[in-house]
Amino acid sequence: ISQLMIPQILVVLLPKVLEDVYWVAIYVYYGLIGFILWVSFLIALFRKINKSLFLLSASSKGISIVAISLILASIPLNFLNQAFETRIFSFYLWLFCGIALSMARQALRVSVLVKLK
C-alpha cells in the first residue's frame, strides 16, 4: 500500500471506515433517493468551486482549495456523518464552501462585466 503514495492517515483509517455500519445506515436514514440527492449536491458543489479556481485571484484560491479538500476528505470519513453530526468538521466545511461560492459568484460577475465592456 505504501507504494501507491497513499497518506499514512488514510491507510490507518480506511479499514475502520469500511467496517463501520454507518454506510448501511445512510440508506436506512435517507433512502436511495436521499442518498443520490446528497451525493449529487456534493458533486455540484465540488464542480462549482473547482470551476471558480480559474476565475479567482491567487490570494483567493486558497479558500477554494480548502473547501475542495474538506469535501474530498469527508468522503472516506463517512461524509454524511461528518457534514451533519460532527460540529467542528461541519462548521469548517460549510464555512469554507460558503465563502468559496461567494467569491466564485463575485468573480463571475466581474468577468461578465469585463466581457461586456
N, C-alpha and C positions, 0 to 999 in steps of 0.2 A: 504494500500500500504506500509506503514512503517513496517509492519510485515514481508515483503518479503526481507528486508535488501537492498532495493534499495537506492542508494545515493540520497540525497535531490536535488542535481542539476538536476538529470535526472527526478525526479518527477515533477520538475518545468518546464523543457524544453520539455519533451516528448509530452505533449498535443499540444504545439505550433508547434513542428516539424511535427506532424501528420496532422495538419490542413494546413500546408504550401503546396502551389501548386507546389513547386519545384519537388516533387516526380512525378507528372504527366508530368512536363516539361522534365524530364530525358528521357522519352520515345519519346517525340516530338523532342528533340535536337539530340539524339544519336540513336534512334530506338531500337528495341528489340535486334538486333544482337550486336549493340554497347554497350548496357547495359550489355548483357551477357558477352561480351568480357572484359568489365571493371571489373565486379564482379569476373570473373574467374582470372583475373590478380591480383586482391587484395587477393583472396583466395590463389593463388600460392605464392604470396609474403609472406603472413602470415605463410603458411606451411613451406616455406624455412627458414624463420627467426626462427620459433618455433623449427624446427628440429636442427638448429645450436646451440640452447641453451645447448644441451648435449655435444657439442664439444668445447665450449668456456671456457676460464678460468673464475674464479669468478669475476675478475675485469672487464672483457669484457661483462659479461651477462647483466649488467645494461643498456648498449646502446641498446641491442636487446630487452630488456623488455620495454624500452621507445618506440622503434619502433612499437612493438606489441600493446602497449597501445594506441599509436596515430592511428593505423589502426582501432582498436576496438572503439575508441572514435569518429572516423569520421563517423561511420555507423549511429548512431541516429541523427547526426548533418548534415544531407544532404551530404553524403560522396563525391559526385561529386562536389558539390559547394565548399566544404572545400578544396578539393585536388587541384582544379584548380584556383578558383577565390579569395579565401582569402589568401593573400600573406604571412601573418605571420604563419598561420597554415600549408600551403603547404610547406613553407621553412623548417620548422622543420620536417614535415612528410617525405619529400624526403631526407633531410639530414640524419636523423637517420636511415631510411630504407637503404640508400646507404652505410652508414658506417657499419650497421649490416650485409648487404650482403657481403661487402668486407671482414669483419672479418670472416664471415662464410666460404667464399672461401679459405681464408688463413688457417683457422683451418682444413678444409677438406684436403688441400694439405699436411699439417703437419701430419695429421692422416694417410694418404695414404703412406707417406714416412716412417713413423714409422712401418707400417704394412709390407712394402717391405723389411725393414732391418731385 
